[in-house]
Amino acid sequence: MATIEEALEIERLERDIFRGASTKTQLPRTFGGQVAGQALVAAVRTVEPRYQVHSLHGYFLRPGNPTEPTVYLVERIRDGRSFTTRRVTGVQEGEAIFTMSASFHVGDAGPTHQDEMPKVPLPEELPDAKTELSPERLWRMREWEHWDIRTIPQDRVSRRDGLASQQQVWFRYRHALPDDPLFHVCTLAYMSDMTLLGSSKVTHPGEPTQDASLDHAMWFLRPFRADEWLLYDQNSPSAGFGRALTGGRIFDQRGQLVAAVVQEGLTRTLREG
């Protein structure tokens, strides 16, 4: 399967028009994380290096065809002294499949605080997916073979009172990545779509649903490396009417809160026949 460098590869066609590569996949539609990651790379290519992306908000509008490249149209919404904003639309066959706004900031001084990282088993205490033989994990391992993804068993999840549904996942890219911080941000945007909607399913085991990401928002809070272990502390505060709201906090192994994610997804009950 594709490396993250291949999955995020884009080609500049015009000043603000880019084409993203299509990559080998088992999925029937383009992986949402790839579309979001490529769209963010396109936005980054139009911004001065002194600005760092701090947030993105995207909507998945149509299923993408994984065998076709996606064209990204970037709009330069604002170029300010402290903040810069871009809007990106991903297009296939003349139709928008994804739209995203991304905001960039030069960084300033200010008050500092953060939540404490949950006390969870270390990733080294959990089995590598390569050693597990369940069909779901083998399928996921083939699709994301360059990622080490270790889900914490439900009986070992660090629980918080009053939360309806929780899931915790350690993950990292298996190979060394370039030192460019923006590449790690784009890599995390790619990976943040993986497993998050699953946090809404842990309280409904075995219930067949049609699942798809509907929208996705991220905030990048502190520097990190995607080729080092990151804890994805996920929860789903609500599900109903065929949709589920999910959220996640992402910590590095030193306990620093490096990103936050909110996503709504389709979780529609499959109809018989």
C-alpha positions, 0 to 999 in steps of 0.5 A: 500500500502507499506510503504517507509521502505517496498518499499526500503527494500533490502536483501544482497545475496552476498557482492555486490549483493542485492535483492529488495522487490516487493510490492503491487501496482496498476501500470502495471510496477514497479514504477521507483522511487522504482527501483532508490531508491532500487538501491541507497540503494544497493550502500549505503550498499557498502560505508563507513558511512563517505561518503554521496551520492551527485549525481546519474545518472540512465537510465530506460532500460526496464519496470519492473514486479512489482510482481517480485523482482529486483536483484541489482549488485553493481560495486565498480568503485572507492574508493578515499579519498574524492569521492567514485563511484558505478555503480548499475544494476537492473536485472529481469529475466536475463535482465537489467531494470535499470542502475545507477551511484552514487557518494559519497563525504566526504564533504569539505569547499567552497563558498556557494550560492543558488537560492531563493525559489519561493513565493508560497502558503503554503501547509496548504493553499492547500487541502489534496488529501484525501479530493479531489474526482477526479478519478486521485487524488483518484487513486494517493492517493491509490497508494501513501497513505503514502505521502501527495502530494499537487499540486499548481493550475496553476493560483497560480504557481509562474511563471518565464518569458520565461519558456515553462511549469511550475508546483509546488508541495508540498510533504512530507511523512505522518509518522515519518521516521528514523533520518539516513540522507541517508534514507531520501536521498533514500526516496527522490530518490524514490519520485523524479520520482513522478509528474515530467514528469507531468510538461511537460503535463500542456501546453497540457491538455487532449492530450493522450500520452504514458508516461514513465521515460527514464533517471533520474539525481539527485544532493543532495545539503543540508541536509533535511527530507523527512517527512517535507514539500518539494517544488518541483519547476518543469519545462519542457524546451522542448518537441518534437519527443515523448520525454520531458525534465523536471527539478526540484528544491527541497526546504525545508520550510525554503527556502533551496535548498536541491536537483535538478533533471533532467529527460527525459521522453517518451511522445509519442502520442497515436496512434488510433486503 
